[in-house]
Amino acid sequence: MAANNTILYLEDDIGSQRLVKRVLENQGYRVVIAGEGSSGIALAKQEHPRLILMDINLPGMDGKEITTRLRSLPGFNRTPIVALTANISPGHREQALAAGCTGFMTKPIDVQQFPSQVADFLEGHEEQLDVSEKSEHLELYAQHLVTRLENKIEELETANR
């Protein structure tokens, strides 16, 4: 195993945190966990993990937004970031990849296959979208961000009345 065997897992569900941590630590990885976006970004900067596992449906900042922010930081453009989510709605995988995720895995994890899937991403496996798919899903993601921003502005205006 490489010198830096740290994996960062951003997940708000304690049961999922414990399971993934146990499975990966049994394989010799060091797993650090953050339950939400801002602490996850801070932990990523501090730990410089070899791989980041990202729940997409986190409170506050969602996993796609966190991924976009991490990709903008120095040193994180090549770090594998893998979406690990229970949401298998149509287009969810494509939106995660368009936001900068390297791959997409679903929960609940298969404890037998999960370590080899993680190893594949550590060895450079990367899921790809074709250009038209990426463009389409980036546009959908941008619309999602605009809607979130509009909602936040409305909340602030209501709070200031």
Contacts in CASP RR format, 6 or more apart in sequence:
PFRMAT RR
TARGET T0000
AUTHOR 0000-0000-0000
METHOD contacts of the structure
MODEL  1
MAANNTILYLEDDIGSQRLVKRVLENQGYRVVIAGEGSSGIALAKQEHPR
LILMDINLPGMDGKEITTRLRSLPGFNRTPIVALTANISPGHREQALAAG
CTGFMTKPIDVQQFPSQVADFLEGHEEQLDVSEKSEHLELYAQHLVTRLE
NKIEELETANR
1 28 0 8 1.000
1 29 0 8 1.000
2 50 0 8 1.000
4 48 0 8 1.000
4 49 0 8 1.000
4 50 0 8 1.000
5 28 0 8 1.000
5 29 0 8 1.000
5 30 0 8 1.000
5 50 0 8 1.000
6 29 0 8 1.000
6 30 0 8 1.000
6 31 0 8 1.000
6 32 0 8 1.000
6 47 0 8 1.000
6 48 0 8 1.000
6 49 0 8 1.000
6 50 0 8 1.000
7 24 0 8 1.000
7 29 0 8 1.000
7 30 0 8 1.000
7 31 0 8 1.000
7 32 0 8 1.000
7 49 0 8 1.000
7 50 0 8 1.000
7 51 0 8 1.000
7 52 0 8 1.000
7 53 0 8 1.000
7 118 0 8 1.000
8 31 0 8 1.000
8 32 0 8 1.000
8 33 0 8 1.000
8 34 0 8 1.000
8 40 0 8 1.000
8 43 0 8 1.000
8 44 0 8 1.000
8 47 0 8 1.000
8 49 0 8 1.000
8 51 0 8 1.000
8 52 0 8 1.000
8 53 0 8 1.000
9 17 0 8 1.000
9 20 0 8 1.000
9 21 0 8 1.000
9 31 0 8 1.000
9 32 0 8 1.000
9 33 0 8 1.000
9 34 0 8 1.000
9 52 0 8 1.000
9 53 0 8 1.000
9 84 0 8 1.000
10 33 0 8 1.000
10 34 0 8 1.000
10 35 0 8 1.000
10 36 0 8 1.000
10 37 0 8 1.000
10 40 0 8 1.000
10 52 0 8 1.000
10 53 0 8 1.000
10 54 0 8 1.000
10 55 0 8 1.000
10 58 0 8 1.000
10 63 0 8 1.000
10 66 0 8 1.000
11 17 0 8 1.000
11 20 0 8 1.000
11 33 0 8 1.000
11 35 0 8 1.000
11 53 0 8 1.000
11 55 0 8 1.000
11 58 0 8 1.000
11 84 0 8 1.000
12 35 0 8 1.000
12 36 0 8 1.000
12 55 0 8 1.000
12 58 0 8 1.000
12 59 0 8 1.000
13 55 0 8 1.000
16 55 0 8 1.000
16 107 0 8 1.000
17 33 0 8 1.000
17 35 0 8 1.000
19 109 0 8 1.000
19 111 0 8 1.000
20 31 0 8 1.000
20 53 0 8 1.000
20 84 0 8 1.000
20 109 0 8 1.000
20 114 0 8 1.000
21 31 0 8 1.000
21 33 0 8 1.000
23 109 0 8 1.000
23 111 0 8 1.000
23 114 0 8 1.000
23 115 0 8 1.000
24 31 0 8 1.000
24 114 0 8 1.000
24 115 0 8 1.000
24 118 0 8 1.000
25 31 0 8 1.000
26 115 0 8 1.000
27 115 0 8 1.000
27 118 0 8 1.000
29 118 0 8 1.000
32 43 0 8 1.000
32 47 0 8 1.000
32 49 0 8 1.000
34 40 0 8 1.000
34 42 0 8 1.000
34 43 0 8 1.000
35 58 0 8 1.000
36 58 0 8 1.000
36 59 0 8 1.000
36 60 0 8 1.000
36 61 0 8 1.000
37 58 0 8 1.000
37 60 0 8 1.000
37 61 0 8 1.000
37 63 0 8 1.000
37 66 0 8 1.000
38 61 0 8 1.000
40 66 0 8 1.000
41 66 0 8 1.000
41 69 0 8 1.000
41 70 0 8 1.000
41 73 0 8 1.000
44 52 0 8 1.000
44 70 0 8 1.000
44 73 0 8 1.000
44 76 0 8 1.000
44 79 0 8 1.000
45 73 0 8 1.000
48 75 0 8 1.000
49 79 0 8 1.000
50 79 0 8 1.000
50 80 0 8 1.000
50 122 0 8 1.000
51 79 0 8 1.000
51 80 0 8 1.000
51 81 0 8 1.000
51 82 0 8 1.000
51 118 0 8 1.000
51 121 0 8 1.000
51 122 0 8 1.000
52 70 0 8 1.000
52 79 0 8 1.000
52 80 0 8 1.000
52 81 0 8 1.000
52 82 0 8 1.000
53 82 0 8 1.000
53 84 0 8 1.000
53 118 0 8 1.000
54 63 0 8 1.000
54 66 0 8 1.000
54 67 0 8 1.000
54 81 0 8 1.000
54 82 0 8 1.000
54 83 0 8 1.000
54 84 0 8 1.000
54 101 0 8 1.000
55 63 0 8 1.000
55 83 0 8 1.000
55 84 0 8 1.000
55 85 0 8 1.000
56 62 0 8 1.000
56 63 0 8 1.000
56 64 0 8 1.000
56 83 0 8 1.000
56 85 0 8 1.000
56 87 0 8 1.000
56 92 0 8 1.000
56 96 0 8 1.000
57 63 0 8 1.000
57 85 0 8 1.000
57 86 0 8 1.000
57 87 0 8 1.000
58 66 0 8 1.000
61 69 0 8 1.000
63 83 0 8 1.000
63 96 0 8 1.000
63 99 0 8 1.000
64 95 0 8 1.000
64 96 0 8 1.000
64 99 0 8 1.000
64 101 0 8 1.000
64 141 0 8 1.000
64 144 0 8 1.000
65 99 0 8 1.000
65 145 0 8 1.000
67 81 0 8 1.000
67 83 0 8 1.000
67 96 0 8 1.000
67 99 0 8 1.000
67 100 0 8 1.000
67 101 0 8 1.000
68 99 0 8 1.000
68 100 0 8 1.000
70 76 0 8 1.000
70 79 0 8 1.000
70 81 0 8 1.000
71 77 0 8 1.000
71 81 0 8 1.000
71 100 0 8 1.000
80 102 0 8 1.000
80 103 0 8 1.000
80 121 0 8 1.000
80 122 0 8 1.000
80 124 0 8 1.000
80 126 0 8 1.000
81 100 0 8 1.000
81 101 0 8 1.000
81 102 0 8 1.000
81 103 0 8 1.000
82 101 0 8 1.000
82 102 0 8 1.000
82 103 0 8 1.000
82 104 0 8 1.000
82 105 0 8 1.000
82 118 0 8 1.000
82 121 0 8 1.000
83 93 0 8 1.000
83 96 0 8 1.000
83 97 0 8 1.000
83 101 0 8 1.000
83 103 0 8 1.000
83 104 0 8 1.000
83 105 0 8 1.000
84 105 0 8 1.000
84 106 0 8 1.000
84 107 0 8 1.000
84 109 0 8 1.000
85 92 0 8 1.000
85 96 0 8 1.000
85 104 0 8 1.000
85 105 0 8 1.000
85 106 0 8 1.000
85 107 0 8 1.000
86 106 0 8 1.000
86 107 0 8 1.000
86 108 0 8 1.000
88 106 0 8 1.000
91 137 0 8 1.000
92 104 0 8 1.000
93 104 0 8 1.000
93 127 0 8 1.000
94 129 0 8 1.000
94 133 0 8 1.000
94 136 0 8 1.000
94 137 0 8 1.000
95 137 0 8 1.000
95 140 0 8 1.000
95 141 0 8 1.000
95 144 0 8 1.000
96 103 0 8 1.000
96 104 0 8 1.000
97 103 0 8 1.000
97 104 0 8 1.000
97 127 0 8 1.000
97 128 0 8 1.000
97 129 0 8 1.000
97 134 0 8 1.000
97 137 0 8 1.000
98 129 0 8 1.000
98 133 0 8 1.000
98 134 0 8 1.000
98 137 0 8 1.000
98 138 0 8 1.000
98 140 0 8 1.000
98 141 0 8 1.000
99 138 0 8 1.000
99 141 0 8 1.000
101 127 0 8 1.000
102 121 0 8 1.000
102 125 0 8 1.000
102 126 0 8 1.000
102 127 0 8 1.000
103 121 0 8 1.000
103 125 0 8 1.000
103 126 0 8 1.000
103 127 0 8 1.000
104 127 0 8 1.000
105 114 0 8 1.000
105 117 0 8 1.000
129 137 0 8 1.000
END
